[in-house]
Amino acid sequence: MGSTENTSIAPPPVSLMLEKSRRLLRIETVEARTGLKAGAIYQEVNAGRFPPPRQLSPLGKATAWDERDLDAWIDSRPVAEGFLPWTPLNAKPPAASPTPAEKPRVRSRNGKLIGRPRRADRATA
């Protein structure tokens, strides 16, 4: 019996438990998280305005983004203030659809009215 040595492992510090796990995200997920298309993402990477991807394979063909880098980039984006839905400057309110009595009847090439006469037309005929 001799030794009363405690062999249990101590729990990690709370700061490590609260830290987000480190994940690598492929381009499809990066597109979904940022709202940017792949072409725009790669343009921003080349311009130095977006975090570069990490190389997954020895040849560099498989790449992914560190989730923490991506989250930091998202957090660095300014908040859109005073955002209003886009409307053209010359926008007119949508016109109400005309009632059947207001709709003009269509005439054929020989000048005869096409379609079934409306009640107002039948009353005057």
The first five atom37 places (N, CA, C, CB, O) and aatype in JSON, in Angstrom:
{
  "aatype": [12, 7, 15, 16, 6, 2, 16, 15, 9, 0, 14, 14, 14, 19, 15, 10, 12, 10, 6, 11, 15, 1, 1, 10, 10, 1, 9, 6, 16, 19, 6, 0, 1, 16, 7, 10, 11, 0, 7, 0, 9, 18, 5, 6, 19, 2, 0, 7, 1, 13, 14, 14, 14, 1, 5, 10, 15, 14, 10, 7, 11, 0, 16, 0, 17, 3, 6, 1, 3, 10, 3, 0, 17, 9, 3, 15, 1, 14, 19, 0, 6, 7, 13, 10, 14, 17, 16, 14, 10, 2, 0, 11, 14, 14, 0, 0, 15, 14, 16, 14, 0, 6, 11, 14, 1, 19, 1, 15, 1, 2, 7, 11, 10, 9, 7, 1, 14, 1, 1, 0, 3, 1, 0, 16, 0],
  "atom_mask": [
    [1, 1, 1, 1, 1],
    [1, 1, 1, 0, 1],
    [1, 1, 1, 1, 1],
    [1, 1, 1, 1, 1],
    [1, 1, 1, 1, 1],
    [1, 1, 1, 1, 1],
    [1, 1, 1, 1, 1],
    [1, 1, 1, 1, 1],
    [1, 1, 1, 1, 1],
    [1, 1, 1, 1, 1],
    [1, 1, 1, 1, 1],
    [1, 1, 1, 1, 1],
    [1, 1, 1, 1, 1],
    [1, 1, 1, 1, 1],
    [1, 1, 1, 1, 1],
    [1, 1, 1, 1, 1],
    [1, 1, 1, 1, 1],
    [1, 1, 1, 1, 1],
    [1, 1, 1, 1, 1],
    [1, 1, 1, 1, 1],
    [1, 1, 1, 1, 1],
    [1, 1, 1, 1, 1],
    [1, 1, 1, 1, 1],
    [1, 1, 1, 1, 1],
    [1, 1, 1, 1, 1],
    [1, 1, 1, 1, 1],
    [1, 1, 1, 1, 1],
    [1, 1, 1, 1, 1],
    [1, 1, 1, 1, 1],
    [1, 1, 1, 1, 1],
    [1, 1, 1, 1, 1],
    [1, 1, 1, 1, 1],
    [1, 1, 1, 1, 1],
    [1, 1, 1, 1, 1],
    [1, 1, 1, 0, 1],
    [1, 1, 1, 1, 1],
    [1, 1, 1, 1, 1],
    [1, 1, 1, 1, 1],
    [1, 1, 1, 0, 1],
    [1, 1, 1, 1, 1],
    [1, 1, 1, 1, 1],
    [1, 1, 1, 1, 1],
    [1, 1, 1, 1, 1],
    [1, 1, 1, 1, 1],
    [1, 1, 1, 1, 1],
    [1, 1, 1, 1, 1],
    [1, 1, 1, 1, 1],
    [1, 1, 1, 0, 1],
    [1, 1, 1, 1, 1],
    [1, 1, 1, 1, 1],
    [1, 1, 1, 1, 1],
    [1, 1, 1, 1, 1],
    [1, 1, 1, 1, 1],
    [1, 1, 1, 1, 1],
    [1, 1, 1, 1, 1],
    [1, 1, 1, 1, 1],
    [1, 1, 1, 1, 1],
    [1, 1, 1, 1, 1],
    [1, 1, 1, 1, 1],
    [1, 1, 1, 0, 1],
    [1, 1, 1, 1, 1],
    [1, 1, 1, 1, 1],
    [1, 1, 1, 1, 1],
    [1, 1, 1, 1, 1],
    [1, 1, 1, 1, 1],
    [1, 1, 1, 1, 1],
    [1, 1, 1, 1, 1],
    [1, 1, 1, 1, 1],
    [1, 1, 1, 1, 1],
    [1, 1, 1, 1, 1],
    [1, 1, 1, 1, 1],
    [1, 1, 1, 1, 1],
    [1, 1, 1, 1, 1],
    [1, 1, 1, 1, 1],
    [1, 1, 1, 1, 1],
    [1, 1, 1, 1, 1],
    [1, 1, 1, 1, 1],
    [1, 1, 1, 1, 1],
    [1, 1, 1, 1, 1],
    [1, 1, 1, 1, 1],
    [1, 1, 1, 1, 1],
    [1, 1, 1, 0, 1],
    [1, 1, 1, 1, 1],
    [1, 1, 1, 1, 1],
    [1, 1, 1, 1, 1],
    [1, 1, 1, 1, 1],
    [1, 1, 1, 1, 1],
    [1, 1, 1, 1, 1],
    [1, 1, 1, 1, 1],
    [1, 1, 1, 1, 1],
    [1, 1, 1, 1, 1],
    [1, 1, 1, 1, 1],
    [1, 1, 1, 1, 1],
    [1, 1, 1, 1, 1],
    [1, 1, 1, 1, 1],
    [1, 1, 1, 1, 1],
    [1, 1, 1, 1, 1],
    [1, 1, 1, 1, 1],
    [1, 1, 1, 1, 1],
    [1, 1, 1, 1, 1],
    [1, 1, 1, 1, 1],
    [1, 1, 1, 1, 1],
    [1, 1, 1, 1, 1],
    [1, 1, 1, 1, 1],
    [1, 1, 1, 1, 1],
    [1, 1, 1, 1, 1],
    [1, 1, 1, 1, 1],
    [1, 1, 1, 1, 1],
    [1, 1, 1, 1, 1],
    [1, 1, 1, 1, 1],
    [1, 1, 1, 0, 1],
    [1, 1, 1, 1, 1],
    [1, 1, 1, 1, 1],
    [1, 1, 1, 1, 1],
    [1, 1, 1, 0, 1],
    [1, 1, 1, 1, 1],
    [1, 1, 1, 1, 1],
    [1, 1, 1, 1, 1],
    [1, 1, 1, 1, 1],
    [1, 1, 1, 1, 1],
    [1, 1, 1, 1, 1],
    [1, 1, 1, 1, 1],
    [1, 1, 1, 1, 1],
    [1, 1, 1, 1, 1],
    [1, 1, 1, 1, 1]
  ],
  "atom_positions": [
    [[0.8, -1.16, 0.0], [0.0, 0.0, 0.0], [0.86, 1.23, 0.0], [-0.92, -0.01, 1.15], [0.36, 2.11, -0.7]],
    [[1.74, 1.49, 0.45], [2.72, 2.51, 0.63], [2.38, 3.88, 0.09], [0.0, 0.0, 0.0], [2.13, 4.79, 0.87]],
    [[2.36, 4.06, -1.24], [2.28, 5.39, -1.84], [0.83, 5.83, -1.99], [2.99, 5.4, -3.2], [-0.01, 5.06, -2.45]],
    [[0.55, 7.04, -1.62], [-0.78, 7.64, -1.81], [-0.71, 8.7, -2.9], [-1.32, 8.25, -0.47], [-1.29, 9.78, -2.76]],
    [[0.0, 8.41, -3.96], [0.23, 9.36, -5.06], [-1.06, 9.54, -5.86], [1.38, 8.87, -5.98], [-1.71, 8.55, -6.21]],
    [[-1.43, 10.78, -6.17], [-2.62, 11.08, -6.94], [-2.24, 11.09, -8.41], [-3.25, 12.44, -6.5], [-1.42, 11.9, -8.83]],
    [[-2.82, 10.18, -9.19], [-2.48, 10.08, -10.61], [-3.51, 10.74, -11.51], [-2.32, 8.63, -11.01], [-3.41, 10.65, -12.73]],
    [[-4.5, 11.41, -10.94], [-5.51, 12.05, -11.78], [-4.92, 13.28, -12.46], [-6.75, 12.45, -10.94], [-3.99, 13.91, -11.97]],
    [[-5.49, 13.6, -13.61], [-5.02, 14.75, -14.39], [-5.81, 15.98, -13.98], [-5.16, 14.48, -15.93], [-7.03, 15.93, -13.85]],
    [[-5.12, 17.07, -13.76], [-5.77, 18.32, -13.37], [-6.57, 18.88, -14.54], [-4.72, 19.36, -12.88], [-6.12, 18.76, -15.68]],
    [[-7.73, 19.47, -14.29], [-8.52, 20.06, -15.39], [-7.78, 21.25, -15.98], [-9.92, 20.49, -14.9], [-7.0, 21.91, -15.29]],
    [[-8.03, 21.53, -17.26], [-7.36, 22.68, -17.88], [-7.86, 23.99, -17.27], [-7.6, 22.69, -19.4], [-8.96, 24.03, -16.72]],
    [[-7.07, 25.04, -17.35], [-7.5, 26.33, -16.83], [-8.78, 26.8, -17.52], [-6.39, 27.38, -17.0], [-9.04, 26.43, -18.66]],
    [[-9.56, 27.61, -16.84], [-10.83, 28.09, -17.37], [-10.61, 28.88, -18.66], [-11.55, 28.96, -16.33], [-11.44, 28.82, -19.57]],
    [[-9.52, 29.62, -18.75], [-9.25, 30.41, -19.96], [-9.13, 29.52, -21.18], [-7.97, 31.25, -19.79], [-9.57, 29.9, -22.26]],
    [[-8.54, 28.34, -21.04], [-8.44, 27.42, -22.15], [-9.79, 26.78, -22.46], [-7.41, 26.35, -21.87], [-10.09, 26.51, -23.62]],
    [[-10.59, 26.55, -21.44], [-11.89, 25.94, -21.68], [-12.82, 26.9, -22.41], [-12.52, 25.49, -20.35], [-13.66, 26.47, -23.2]],
    [[-12.68, 28.2, -22.16], [-13.52, 29.19, -22.81], [-13.06, 29.51, -24.23], [-13.55, 30.45, -21.99], [-13.85, 30.01, -25.04]],
    [[-11.82, 29.23, -24.53], [-11.28, 29.52, -25.85], [-11.91, 28.6, -26.88], [-9.74, 29.38, -25.86], [-12.1, 27.41, -26.63]],
    [[-12.23, 29.15, -28.02], [-12.85, 28.38, -29.09], [-11.87, 27.34, -29.61], [-13.32, 29.3, -30.22], [-10.68, 27.6, -29.74]],
    [[-12.39, 26.17, -29.92], [-11.52, 25.15, -30.49], [-11.01, 25.61, -31.85], [-12.26, 23.79, -30.61], [-11.71, 26.34, -32.56]],
    [[-9.85, 25.2, -32.19], [-9.24, 25.62, -33.45], [-9.68, 24.7, -34.56], [-7.7, 25.64, -33.33], [-9.43, 23.49, -34.53]],
    [[-10.36, 25.29, -35.55], [-10.82, 24.5, -36.69], [-10.34, 25.15, -37.98], [-12.37, 24.37, -36.68], [-10.11, 26.36, -38.03]],
    [[-10.19, 24.33, -39.0], [-9.85, 24.82, -40.33], [-11.09, 24.76, -41.19], [-8.69, 24.0, -40.97], [-11.81, 23.76, -41.2]],
    [[-11.35, 25.83, -41.92], [-12.56, 25.95, -42.73], [-12.21, 25.97, -44.21], [-13.35, 27.22, -42.36], [-11.31, 26.7, -44.64]],
    [[-12.91, 25.16, -44.99], [-12.7, 25.14, -46.43], [-13.43, 26.32, -47.09], [-13.19, 23.8, -47.04], [-14.21, 27.01, -46.44]],
    [[-13.16, 26.54, -48.36], [-13.64, 27.73, -49.06], [-15.17, 27.85, -49.03], [-13.16, 27.72, -50.51], [-15.69, 28.95, -48.91]],
    [[-15.89, 26.73, -49.12], [-17.36, 26.79, -49.12], [-17.87, 27.37, -47.8], [-17.96, 25.38, -49.35], [-18.81, 28.17, -47.79]],
    [[-17.25, 26.97, -46.7], [-17.66, 27.47, -45.4], [-17.27, 28.93, -45.23], [-17.04, 26.63, -44.28], [-18.02, 29.71, -44.64]],
    [[-16.1, 29.31, -45.75], [-15.67, 30.7, -45.69], [-16.63, 31.58, -46.48], [-14.21, 30.86, -46.23], [-16.98, 32.68, -46.04]],
    [[-17.07, 31.1, -47.64], [-18.05, 31.84, -48.43], [-19.34, 32.04, -47.63], [-18.35, 31.1, -49.75], [-19.89, 33.14, -47.6]],
    [[-19.8, 30.98, -46.99], [-21.04, 31.06, -46.22], [-20.89, 32.0, -45.02], [-21.47, 29.67, -45.75], [-21.83, 32.72, -44.69]],
    [[-19.75, 31.99, -44.37], [-19.55, 32.81, -43.17], [-19.39, 34.29, -43.52], [-18.32, 32.33, -42.4], [-19.83, 35.15, -42.76]],
    [[-18.76, 34.6, -44.67], [-18.48, 35.99, -45.01], [-19.5, 36.6, -45.96], [-17.13, 36.1, -45.62], [-19.65, 37.82, -45.99]],
    [[-20.19, 35.78, -46.74], [-21.09, 36.31, -47.75], [-20.38, 36.7, -49.03], [0.0, 0.0, 0.0], [-20.99, 37.25, -49.94]],
    [[-19.08, 36.41, -49.11], [-18.3, 36.71, -50.31], [-18.15, 35.45, -51.15], [-16.9, 37.27, -49.95], [-18.17, 34.34, -50.62]],
    [[-18.01, 35.62, -52.45], [-17.75, 34.48, -53.34], [-16.26, 34.18, -53.34], [-18.24, 34.78, -54.78], [-15.45, 35.0, -52.93]],
    [[-15.91, 32.98, -53.8], [-14.52, 32.51, -53.77], [-13.59, 33.48, -54.51], [-14.42, 31.12, -54.39], [-12.5, 33.77, -54.03]],
    [[-14.02, 33.96, -55.66], [-13.17, 34.88, -56.43], [-12.85, 36.14, -55.66], [0.0, 0.0, 0.0], [-11.71, 36.61, -55.68]],
    [[-13.85, 36.7, -54.98], [-13.63, 37.92, -54.19], [-12.72, 37.62, -52.99], [-14.97, 38.5, -53.71], [-11.9, 38.46, -52.62]],
    [[-12.88, 36.45, -52.4], [-12.03, 36.08, -51.25], [-10.58, 36.01, -51.68], [-12.48, 34.72, -50.65], [-9.7, 36.56, -51.02]],
    [[-10.31, 35.32, -52.8], [-8.92, 35.19, -53.27], [-8.35, 36.55, -53.69], [-8.85, 34.2, -54.43], [-7.16, 36.79, -53.51]],
    [[-9.18, 37.43, -54.27], [-8.72, 38.78, -54.61], [-8.29, 39.53, -53.36], [-9.82, 39.57, -55.36], [-7.26, 40.19, -53.34]],
    [[-9.11, 39.43, -52.31], [-8.79, 40.11, -51.06], [-7.54, 39.53, -50.41], [-9.97, 40.03, -50.1], [-6.75, 40.26, -49.82]],
    [[-7.35, 38.21, -50.52], [-6.14, 37.57, -49.98], [-4.92, 38.12, -50.72], [-6.21, 36.02, -50.12], [-3.92, 38.49, -50.09]],
    [[-4.99, 38.17, -52.05], [-3.86, 38.67, -52.85], [-3.57, 40.13, -52.58], [-4.14, 38.47, -54.33], [-2.42, 40.57, -52.68]],
    [[-4.61, 40.91, -52.22], [-4.41, 42.33, -51.91], [-3.97, 42.54, -50.47], [-5.69, 43.11, -52.18], [-3.64, 43.66, -50.08]],
    [[-3.96, 41.47, -49.66], [-3.54, 41.58, -48.27], [-4.62, 42.07, -47.34], [0.0, 0.0, 0.0], [-4.33, 42.46, -46.2]],
    [[-5.88, 42.06, -47.79], [-6.98, 42.54, -46.96], [-7.81, 41.42, -46.34], [-7.88, 43.43, -47.78], [-8.84, 41.69, -45.71]],
    [[-7.4, 40.19, -46.52], [-8.12, 39.03, -46.0], [-7.09, 38.02, -45.52], [-9.08, 38.4, -47.09], [-6.03, 37.9, -46.13]],
    [[-7.37, 37.28, -44.45], [-6.36, 36.34, -43.96], [-6.04, 35.26, -45.0], [-6.83, 35.7, -42.66], [-6.96, 34.75, -45.64]],
    [[-4.79, 34.9, -45.17], [-4.45, 33.88, -46.17], [-4.83, 32.49, -45.67], [-2.94, 33.93, -46.49], [-4.89, 32.25, -44.46]],
    [[-5.09, 31.58, -46.6], [-5.42, 30.21, -46.2], [-4.18, 29.47, -45.73], [-6.08, 29.46, -47.35], [-3.05, 29.85, -46.03]],
    [[-4.4, 28.4, -44.99], [-3.31, 27.51, -44.54], [-3.18, 26.37, -45.54], [-3.58, 26.96, -43.1], [-4.17, 25.91, -46.1]],
    [[-1.98, 25.94, -45.74], [-1.7, 24.85, -46.67], [-1.96, 23.52, -45.95], [-0.22, 24.92, -47.2], [-1.42, 23.28, -44.88]],
    [[-2.8, 22.66, -46.55], [-3.12, 21.38, -45.94], [-2.32, 20.23, -46.52], [-4.58, 21.09, -46.09], [-2.01, 19.26, -45.82]],
    [[-2.0, 20.33, -47.79], [-1.26, 19.25, -48.43], [0.14, 19.73, -48.79], [-2.0, 18.74, -49.7], [0.38, 20.94, -48.88]],
    [[1.07, 18.8, -49.0], [2.45, 19.21, -49.33], [2.54, 20.05, -50.61], [3.33, 17.98, -49.48], [3.41, 20.92, -50.71]],
    [[1.67, 19.8, -51.57], [1.73, 20.54, -52.82], [0.97, 21.86, -52.75], [1.18, 19.7, -53.95], [1.05, 22.68, -53.67]],
    [[0.23, 22.07, -51.68], [-0.47, 23.34, -51.51], [-1.78, 23.45, -52.25], [0.0, 0.0, 0.0], [-2.35, 24.53, -52.31]],
    [[-2.28, 22.35, -52.82], [-3.54, 22.43, -53.56], [-4.74, 22.43, -52.63], [-3.64, 21.28, -54.55], [-5.77, 23.01, -52.97]],
    [[-4.63, 21.79, -51.5], [-5.71, 21.79, -50.51], [-5.39, 22.85, -49.47], [-5.9, 20.37, -49.85], [-4.36, 22.79, -48.8]],
    [[-6.3, 23.82, -49.34], [-6.08, 24.91, -48.38], [-7.34, 25.1, -47.54], [-5.7, 26.23, -49.11], [-8.43, 24.69, -47.93]],
    [[-7.16, 25.72, -46.4], [-8.29, 26.04, -45.51], [-7.9, 27.24, -44.66], [-8.67, 24.82, -44.61], [-6.72, 27.56, -44.51]],
    [[-8.92, 27.9, -44.1], [-8.69, 29.08, -43.28], [-8.85, 28.72, -41.81], [-9.67, 30.22, -43.67], [-9.74, 27.95, -41.44]],
    [[-7.98, 29.29, -40.99], [-8.09, 29.12, -39.55], [-9.33, 29.89, -39.1], [-6.8, 29.63, -38.81], [-9.5, 31.07, -39.42]],
    [[-10.2, 29.23, -38.36], [-11.44, 29.85, -37.93], [-11.2, 31.1, -37.08], [-12.28, 28.85, -37.15], [-11.96, 32.06, -37.16]],
    [[-10.16, 31.08, -36.27], [-9.85, 32.25, -35.43], [-9.43, 33.44, -36.28], [-8.75, 31.91, -34.42], [-9.81, 34.57, -35.99]],
    [[-8.64, 33.19, -37.35], [-8.26, 34.28, -38.25], [-9.49, 34.87, -38.93], [-7.26, 33.77, -39.32], [-9.63, 36.08, -39.05]],
    [[-10.39, 33.98, -39.35], [-11.61, 34.43, -40.03], [-12.5, 35.22, -39.07], [-12.38, 33.22, -40.6], [-13.05, 36.25, -39.45]],
    [[-12.64, 34.74, -37.84], [-13.44, 35.46, -36.85], [-12.84, 36.83, -36.56], [-13.55, 34.64, -35.56], [-13.57, 37.8, -36.4]],
    [[-11.52, 36.91, -36.49], [-10.86, 38.2, -36.25], [-11.13, 39.15, -37.41], [-9.34, 38.01, -36.05], [-11.36, 40.34, -37.2]],
    [[-11.1, 38.65, -38.63], [-11.38, 39.49, -39.81], [-12.83, 39.98, -39.76], [-11.13, 38.7, -41.12], [-13.09, 41.15, -40.02]],
    [[-13.76, 39.09, -39.44], [-15.17, 39.48, -39.35], [-15.35, 40.55, -38.28], [-16.06, 38.25, -39.06], [-16.08, 41.52, -38.48]],
    [[-14.7, 40.37, -37.13], [-14.81, 41.34, -36.04], [-14.19, 42.69, -36.42], [-14.13, 40.8, -34.79], [-14.58, 43.72, -35.87]],
    [[-13.23, 42.7, -37.35], [-12.59, 43.95, -37.75], [-13.43, 44.75, -38.74], [-11.24, 43.66, -38.37], [-13.14, 45.92, -38.99]],
    [[-14.48, 44.15, -39.29], [-15.32, 44.85, -40.27], [-16.15, 45.9, -39.56], [-16.22, 43.86, -41.03], [-16.66, 45.63, -38.47]],
    [[-16.31, 47.09, -40.15], [-17.11, 48.12, -39.49], [-18.59, 47.75, -39.5], [-16.9, 49.49, -40.18], [-19.06, 47.01, -40.37]],
    [[-19.3, 48.26, -38.53], [-20.74, 48.03, -38.44], [-21.42, 48.98, -39.4], [-21.26, 48.23, -36.98], [-21.1, 50.17, -39.44]],
    [[-22.38, 48.47, -40.16], [-23.12, 49.3, -41.11], [-24.12, 50.14, -40.33], [-23.83, 48.44, -42.19], [-25.05, 49.6, -39.72]],
    [[-23.94, 51.46, -40.35], [-24.84, 52.35, -39.61], [-25.7, 53.11, -40.6], [-24.05, 53.33, -38.71], [-25.27, 53.41, -41.72]],
    [[-26.91, 53.42, -40.18], [-27.81, 54.17, -41.03], [-28.2, 53.41, -42.28], [0.0, 0.0, 0.0], [-28.51, 54.01, -43.31]],
    [[-28.2, 52.1, -42.19], [-28.51, 51.28, -43.36], [-30.0, 51.29, -43.61], [-28.01, 49.83, -43.16], [-30.8, 50.97, -42.73]],
    [[-30.38, 51.67, -44.82], [-31.77, 51.63, -45.23], [-31.88, 50.72, -46.44], [-32.31, 53.06, -45.56], [-30.93, 50.61, -47.22]],
    [[-33.0, 50.08, -46.61], [-33.16, 49.25, -47.81], [-33.03, 50.11, -49.06], [-34.51, 48.5, -47.79], [-33.47, 51.26, -49.06]],
    [[-32.47, 49.58, -50.09], [-32.24, 50.32, -51.32], [-33.54, 50.54, -52.05], [-31.25, 49.58, -52.21], [-34.33, 49.62, -52.24]],
    [[-33.76, 51.77, -52.46], [-34.88, 52.1, -53.33], [-34.37, 53.09, -54.36], [-36.1, 52.68, -52.53], [-33.59, 53.98, -54.03]],
    [[-34.78, 52.94, -55.6], [-34.33, 53.91, -56.61], [-34.87, 55.3, -56.29], [-34.77, 53.47, -58.02], [-35.92, 55.45, -55.67]],
    [[-34.13, 56.33, -56.74], [-34.51, 57.7, -56.44], [-35.85, 58.07, -57.06], [-33.46, 58.64, -56.93], [-36.6, 58.86, -56.48]],
    [[-36.15, 57.53, -58.21], [-37.39, 57.89, -58.89], [-38.46, 56.82, -58.7], [-37.13, 58.1, -60.38], [-39.33, 56.64, -59.55]],
    [[-38.41, 56.12, -57.57], [-39.37, 55.04, -57.33], [-40.76, 55.61, -57.13], [-38.95, 54.19, -56.11], [-40.94, 56.6, -56.43]],
    [[-41.72, 54.98, -57.75], [-43.12, 55.34, -57.59], [-43.8, 54.23, -56.82], [-43.82, 55.59, -58.98], [-43.41, 53.06, -56.95]],
    [[-44.8, 54.55, -56.04], [-45.5, 53.48, -55.34], [-46.15, 52.55, -56.36], [-46.55, 54.04, -54.36], [-46.57, 53.0, -57.42]],
    [[-46.24, 51.28, -56.04], [-46.83, 50.35, -57.0], [-48.28, 50.72, -57.28], [-46.73, 48.9, -56.49], [-49.05, 51.0, -56.36]],
    [[-48.63, 50.72, -58.54], [-49.98, 51.08, -58.95], [-50.91, 49.91, -58.64], [-50.04, 51.44, -60.45], [-50.54, 48.75, -58.78]],
    [[-52.11, 50.25, -58.22], [-53.1, 49.22, -57.96], [-53.52, 48.61, -59.29], [-54.33, 49.78, -57.19], [-53.64, 49.31, -60.29]],
    [[-53.73, 47.32, -59.28], [-54.13, 46.67, -60.54], [-55.56, 47.11, -60.88], [-54.04, 45.11, -60.43], [-56.42, 47.2, -60.0]],
    [[-55.79, 47.39, -62.15], [-57.11, 47.89, -62.53], [-58.18, 46.82, -62.32], [-57.11, 48.36, -64.0], [-57.94, 45.62, -62.49]],
    [[-59.35, 47.28, -61.96], [-60.48, 46.36, -61.8], [-60.93, 45.93, -63.19], [-61.65, 47.02, -61.0], [-60.62, 46.59, -64.18]],
    [[-61.66, 44.83, -63.28], [-62.1, 44.37, -64.61], [-62.88, 45.43, -65.37], [-62.95, 43.13, -64.47], [-62.79, 45.49, -66.6]],
    [[-63.64, 46.27, -64.67], [-64.4, 47.31, -65.37], [-63.49, 48.37, -65.95], [-65.42, 47.94, -64.44], [-63.83, 49.01, -66.94]],
    [[-62.31, 48.58, -65.34], [-61.38, 49.61, -65.81], [-60.46, 49.1, -66.91], [-60.55, 50.13, -64.67], [-59.88, 49.9, -67.64]],
    [[-60.31, 47.79, -67.03], [-59.4, 47.24, -68.03], [-59.96, 47.49, -69.43], [-59.18, 45.73, -67.79], [-61.13, 47.24, -69.7]],
    [[-59.11, 47.99, -70.3], [-59.6, 48.17, -71.67], [-59.76, 46.81, -72.36], [-58.63, 49.07, -72.48], [-58.97, 45.9, -72.13]],
    [[-60.76, 46.68, -73.17], [-60.95, 45.44, -73.91], [-60.02, 45.45, -75.1], [-62.44, 45.28, -74.36], [-59.72, 46.51, -75.65]],
    [[-59.57, 44.3, -75.5], [-58.63, 44.16, -76.6], [-59.42, 44.0, -77.89], [-57.68, 42.96, -76.38], [-60.41, 43.28, -77.96]],
    [[-58.93, 44.71, -78.92], [-59.58, 44.59, -80.23], [-58.7, 43.79, -81.17], [-59.86, 45.99, -80.83], [-57.47, 43.84, -81.09]],
    [[-59.33, 43.04, -82.05], [-58.59, 42.27, -83.03], [-58.19, 43.19, -84.18], [-59.43, 41.06, -83.56], [-58.45, 44.39, -84.14]],
    [[-57.55, 42.61, -85.18], [-57.1, 43.44, -86.33], [-58.26, 44.04, -87.1], [-56.25, 42.6, -87.28], [-58.14, 45.12, -87.67]],
    [[-59.37, 43.35, -87.11], [-60.51, 43.9, -87.86], [-61.38, 44.82, -87.01], [-61.35, 42.77, -88.42], [-62.43, 45.27, -87.46]],
    [[-60.95, 45.1, -85.78], [-61.63, 46.07, -84.95], [-62.67, 45.49, -84.02], [0.0, 0.0, 0.0], [-63.27, 46.24, -83.25]],
    [[-62.92, 44.18, -84.07], [-63.91, 43.59, -83.19], [-63.3, 43.34, -81.81], [-64.46, 42.26, -83.78], [-62.11, 43.06, -81.69]],
    [[-64.13, 43.46, -80.8], [-63.68, 43.22, -79.44], [-63.44, 41.73, -79.24], [-64.7, 43.74, -78.42], [-64.22, 40.89, -79.7]],
    [[-62.35, 41.41, -78.55], [-61.99, 40.02, -78.29], [-62.36, 39.69, -76.85], [-60.47, 39.77, -78.55], [-62.22, 40.53, -75.96]],
    [[-62.82, 38.51, -76.63], [-63.13, 38.07, -75.28], [-64.58, 38.26, -74.93], [0.0, 0.0, 0.0], [-65.37, 38.82, -75.69]],
    [[-64.91, 37.77, -73.76], [-66.27, 37.81, -73.29], [-66.63, 39.23, -72.85], [-66.48, 36.81, -72.15], [-65.83, 39.85, -72.15]],
    [[-67.76, 39.74, -73.22], [-68.14, 41.08, -72.8], [-68.32, 41.13, -71.29], [-69.43, 41.52, -73.51], [-68.78, 40.17, -70.67]],
    [[-67.95, 42.25, -70.71], [-68.12, 42.43, -69.27], [-69.57, 42.81, -69.0], [-67.14, 43.5, -68.72], [-70.32, 43.17, -69.92]],
    [[-69.95, 42.74, -67.73], [-71.32, 43.03, -67.37], [-71.71, 44.46, -67.76], [-71.51, 42.84, -65.87], [-72.83, 44.7, -68.22]],
    [[-70.79, 45.39, -67.58], [-71.09, 46.77, -67.95], [-71.35, 46.87, -69.44], [-69.94, 47.71, -67.55], [-72.22, 47.63, -69.85]],
    [[-70.61, 46.12, -70.27], [-70.78, 46.14, -71.73], [-72.11, 45.47, -72.1], [-69.59, 45.42, -72.44], [-72.79, 45.92, -73.01]],
    [[-72.47, 44.39, -71.39], [-73.72, 43.68, -71.71], [-74.92, 44.55, -71.36], [-73.8, 42.33, -70.95], [-75.95, 44.5, -72.04]],
    [[-74.81, 45.35, -70.29], [-75.94, 46.18, -69.88], [-76.21, 47.27, -70.89], [-75.68, 46.8, -68.51], [-77.37, 47.65, -71.08]],
    [[-75.17, 47.8, -71.56], [-75.36, 48.87, -72.53], [-75.71, 48.35, -73.9], [-74.14, 49.71, -72.6], [-76.18, 49.11, -74.74]],
    [[-75.48, 47.07, -74.16], [-75.71, 46.52, -75.51], [-77.16, 46.17, -75.75], [-74.86, 45.29, -75.74], [-77.51, 45.7, -76.83]]
  ]
}
